[in-house]
Amino acid sequence: MVAEFNPGKRHRDALHAFARLGRQDAHLAFAGNGPLKSRMEDLAGRLNIKGRTHFLGFREDIPALMQASCAVLLPSQREGLPRSVMEALCLERPCIGSDSRGTRDLLTDDCGILTSVGDVPAMARAMGWMLDHRDEAMAMGRNGRLRMENFDIEIILRMHE
Protein backbone atom coordinates (compact mmCIF):
# COMPACT_ATOMS: atom_id res chain seq x y z
CA MET A 1 0.00 0.00 0.00
CA VAL A 2 1.33 3.40 -1.00
CA ALA A 3 -0.43 6.20 0.85
CA GLU A 4 0.02 8.92 3.43
CA PHE A 5 -0.90 7.73 6.93
CA ASN A 6 -4.08 9.72 7.44
CA PRO A 7 -7.57 8.57 8.50
CA GLY A 8 -9.10 8.70 5.01
CA LYS A 9 -6.65 6.16 3.62
CA ARG A 10 -7.92 3.58 6.15
CA HIS A 11 -4.64 1.82 6.98
CA ARG A 12 -6.48 0.46 10.03
CA ASP A 13 -8.77 -1.55 7.73
CA ALA A 14 -5.77 -2.94 5.85
CA LEU A 15 -4.15 -4.07 9.11
CA HIS A 16 -7.33 -5.67 10.42
CA ALA A 17 -7.90 -7.46 7.09
CA PHE A 18 -4.31 -8.72 7.06
CA ALA A 19 -4.65 -10.01 10.61
CA ARG A 20 -7.94 -11.69 9.69
CA LEU A 21 -6.26 -13.30 6.67
CA GLY A 22 -4.02 -15.20 9.08
CA ARG A 23 -1.47 -16.27 6.48
CA GLN A 24 2.05 -16.77 7.74
CA ASP A 25 3.36 -16.81 4.14
CA ALA A 26 2.20 -13.26 3.39
CA HIS A 27 3.62 -9.83 4.17
CA LEU A 28 2.02 -6.41 4.10
CA ALA A 29 4.18 -3.39 3.25
CA PHE A 30 3.26 0.27 3.69
CA ALA A 31 5.15 3.00 1.84
CA GLY A 32 4.52 6.48 3.15
CA ASN A 33 4.60 8.69 6.20
CA GLY A 34 2.00 10.69 8.04
CA PRO A 35 0.46 11.51 11.39
CA LEU A 36 -1.02 8.04 12.01
CA LYS A 37 2.06 5.98 11.18
CA SER A 38 3.14 5.29 14.78
CA ARG A 39 -0.43 4.41 15.78
CA MET A 40 -0.63 1.92 12.92
CA GLU A 41 2.71 0.40 13.95
CA ASP A 42 1.27 -0.02 17.46
CA LEU A 43 -1.89 -1.58 16.03
CA ALA A 44 0.18 -4.09 14.04
CA GLY A 45 1.81 -5.11 17.32
CA ARG A 46 -1.53 -5.50 19.08
CA LEU A 47 -2.84 -7.60 16.18
CA ASN A 48 0.25 -9.86 16.36
CA ILE A 49 1.25 -9.17 12.76
CA LYS A 50 4.21 -6.86 13.36
CA GLY A 51 6.75 -9.40 12.11
CA ARG A 52 4.96 -9.65 8.74
CA THR A 53 4.01 -5.97 8.45
CA HIS A 54 6.57 -3.52 7.13
CA PHE A 55 6.42 0.25 7.57
CA LEU A 56 8.83 1.51 4.93
CA GLY A 57 8.41 5.27 5.29
CA PHE A 58 8.96 7.62 2.36
CA ARG A 59 10.34 5.75 -0.64
CA GLU A 60 11.65 6.76 -4.04
CA ASP A 61 11.54 3.21 -5.41
CA ILE A 62 7.77 2.70 -5.57
CA PRO A 63 7.86 0.93 -8.97
CA ALA A 64 10.32 -1.66 -7.63
CA LEU A 65 8.20 -2.20 -4.50
CA MET A 66 5.07 -2.67 -6.59
CA GLN A 67 6.80 -5.07 -8.96
CA ALA A 68 7.90 -7.15 -5.96
CA SER A 69 4.27 -7.37 -4.77
CA CYS A 70 1.56 -9.77 -5.83
CA ALA A 71 -1.04 -6.98 -5.47
CA VAL A 72 -1.44 -3.36 -4.43
CA LEU A 73 -3.98 -2.30 -1.83
CA LEU A 74 -5.84 1.01 -1.44
CA PRO A 75 -8.81 0.89 0.98
CA SER A 76 -9.41 4.68 1.01
CA GLN A 77 -12.83 6.07 1.77
CA ARG A 78 -12.46 8.55 -1.08
CA GLU A 79 -10.02 9.36 -3.84
CA GLY A 80 -9.85 11.60 -6.86
CA LEU A 81 -7.95 9.49 -9.35
CA PRO A 82 -5.57 7.44 -7.20
CA ARG A 83 -2.04 7.59 -8.49
CA SER A 84 -0.93 4.46 -6.63
CA VAL A 85 -3.61 2.40 -8.39
CA MET A 86 -2.65 3.91 -11.74
CA GLU A 87 1.03 3.15 -11.12
CA ALA A 88 0.24 -0.42 -10.09
CA LEU A 89 -1.86 -1.04 -13.19
CA CYS A 90 0.84 0.44 -15.43
CA LEU A 91 3.25 -2.02 -13.82
CA GLU A 92 0.82 -4.91 -14.41
CA ARG A 93 -0.02 -5.38 -10.75
CA PRO A 94 -3.61 -6.14 -9.77
CA CYS A 95 -5.22 -3.99 -7.11
CA ILE A 96 -7.58 -4.38 -4.21
CA GLY A 97 -9.41 -1.12 -3.67
CA SER A 98 -12.42 0.27 -1.92
CA ASP A 99 -15.49 0.98 -4.00
CA SER A 100 -15.10 4.74 -3.94
CA ARG A 101 -15.05 7.33 -6.71
CA GLY A 102 -11.75 7.30 -8.56
CA THR A 103 -10.73 3.84 -7.51
CA ARG A 104 -13.99 2.44 -8.89
CA ASP A 105 -13.28 4.21 -12.18
CA LEU A 106 -9.94 2.42 -12.55
CA LEU A 107 -10.61 -1.04 -11.16
CA THR A 108 -12.90 -2.80 -13.53
CA ASP A 109 -13.66 -6.45 -12.81
CA ASP A 110 -10.82 -7.65 -15.00
CA CYS A 111 -7.97 -5.70 -13.35
CA GLY A 112 -8.72 -5.69 -9.63
CA ILE A 113 -11.11 -6.38 -6.81
CA LEU A 114 -13.36 -3.74 -5.27
CA THR A 115 -14.65 -4.04 -1.73
CA SER A 116 -17.05 -1.77 0.11
CA VAL A 117 -15.35 0.92 2.17
CA GLY A 118 -14.61 -0.52 5.61
CA ASP A 119 -15.52 -4.12 4.70
CA VAL A 120 -12.60 -5.80 6.43
CA PRO A 121 -13.79 -9.41 5.85
CA ALA A 122 -14.16 -8.76 2.10
CA MET A 123 -10.71 -7.16 1.99
CA ALA A 124 -9.23 -10.21 3.74
CA ARG A 125 -10.95 -12.51 1.23
CA ALA A 126 -9.57 -10.42 -1.65
CA MET A 127 -6.07 -10.67 -0.20
CA GLY A 128 -6.43 -14.43 0.09
CA TRP A 129 -7.73 -14.68 -3.47
CA MET A 130 -4.71 -12.76 -4.81
CA LEU A 131 -2.36 -15.09 -2.93
CA ASP A 132 -4.16 -18.29 -3.93
CA HIS A 133 -4.76 -17.39 -7.59
CA ARG A 134 -1.44 -15.93 -8.68
CA ASP A 135 -1.90 -16.67 -12.40
CA GLU A 136 -5.35 -15.09 -12.53
CA ALA A 137 -4.11 -12.15 -10.47
CA MET A 138 -1.23 -11.58 -12.88
CA ALA A 139 -3.73 -11.71 -15.78
CA MET A 140 -5.67 -8.98 -13.96
CA GLY A 141 -2.46 -6.96 -13.83
CA ARG A 142 -1.93 -7.36 -17.58
CA ASN A 143 -5.53 -6.26 -18.16
CA GLY A 144 -4.85 -3.25 -15.95
CA ARG A 145 -1.93 -2.25 -18.14
CA LEU A 146 -4.24 -2.30 -21.17
CA ARG A 147 -6.85 -0.29 -19.23
CA MET A 148 -4.26 2.39 -18.47
CA GLU A 149 -3.71 2.99 -22.18
CA ASN A 150 -6.99 4.93 -22.02
CA PHE A 151 -5.32 7.31 -19.56
CA ASP A 152 -2.38 8.20 -21.81
CA ILE A 153 -1.66 11.93 -21.54
CA GLU A 154 -2.19 12.46 -25.28
CA ILE A 155 -5.66 10.91 -25.08
CA ILE A 156 -6.52 12.96 -21.98
CA LEU A 157 -5.37 16.18 -23.68
CA ARG A 158 -7.49 15.46 -26.78
CA MET A 159 -10.51 14.76 -24.57
CA HIS A 160 -10.04 18.08 -22.76
CA GLU A 161 -9.59 20.01 -26.01
N, C-alpha and C positions, 0 to 999 in steps of 0.2 A: 504494500500500500504506500502510495506517494501522496502525502497530504500534510498540511500544517496541522499541528495538534490544537484544534479548537473544537468546541462542542458540536458545531454543525457537520463536521466530518465523521462523527460517530465512531471514533476509534474504540470506544467502550463496547459497541456492538460487535466489532471485529474480534476483540479479545474474548468476549463471552461466547461467540460462535466457535472460535478456535478451541476454547476449553471444552465446549460441548462436543466438538468433533472427536476429541479424545484419541487422536492418532499420534503415536510416538514417532512415526516415520515422517512427520511433516513439521515444517518450520514456518513461522510467520515473521516477516520483516517489515519494519516501518521506516521509511525514509522521510525525514522532515523534522522540524522543531516547532515549538510553540508553547503556549502557556499551560497546556494540560499534559505535556510529555511526562513529567515526573509522576503525576497522578496515575497515568496509564502504566508506567513502569511498576508502580506499587500494586496496581490492580493485577498485572500479570503475575506478580509474586503471590498475591492472595488466591489467584485461580490455579496456582501450581503449574504454570506454563512458562515461567521465566526462562528456563533452560532452553526452550524451543522458540522463544520470542525474542526478536532482535530489534533494538532501537538504534538505528544507524545514524540519526542526526541528519544535518544538511549534507547532501551528496551532489557531486558533479558528474557521477557516472550512472545516472538513472537508466540509460539504455542497457548497459551491461547488467545492472541489477534485474531489470525486467526480463532480459533474455535468459537469465539464470533461473527464472521463476516458471512454474507451470501455469500460473494465472496471476492476474492483477485484481486487486480488490478495491472498491470505492463505495462504502455504504452511506455516503452523505445524504442528509435530508434534503438538500437542494444544491444545484449546480447551475452554471450557465451552460458552457460547453466544456466539459472537463478535460483539461489537457492531459492528465495522466491516463485517461481512458484512450484518448486519441493516440498518444505515444505508444501505449501497449498494443493497440490494434495495428499501427504502422509497423511494429516489430513482430507481428504475427503471434501475439499473446492474447489468449481469451481473457475475458473480464467477468467478474462478478460485481454487479452494481445494484444500487437501490433504484427502485422504479420512481425516479424523480426526473423532472424536466432536465434536459441536457443529456444526462446519462441514458435515459430512455430513448432519446433521439439517435444515439450512437449504437446502443446494444440491441440489435435485432436478434431474433431467435437463433440465427445461425452464426453469431460471433460472440455470444456471451450469455450469461444468465442474470435475469433481473429478479430481485426479491423486493418485497414491500419494505419500506423504510422501517427499521426497528425490528424486523422479523428475524430474530437470532436463530431459531431452529431452521428456517429456510436457508439462511446464509451458511449454516453448518452443513446442511445437506448439499448445497452447491459446492462448498469446499471439498466435501467427500467425493462428489461426482467428478470434479476436475482431477482429483488424485487417482480415482479408480478407472477413469476413462481417458487416459492420456492421449490415445490416438484421435478420438473424437474431439477432445479439447484442442489439440493442435490443429485439427481441421477447422474448428471455430476460429482459431487465430488466423489461419490463412484466409478465411472468409472475411475476417475483420480488416485485413490488409486491402482486400478488394473493395470493401465498403469505404475505406478511407480515401480511395481514389476520387470519390465524389466531393471530398473536402479539399482538393488541390487548390492552391491559392489562385491559380489562373481561372478555374471554374467559379470560385467564390467571387472574384473580381468581376467576371462577366455577368454573374447573377445580380450583383449590386448595380452595375452600369445599366 
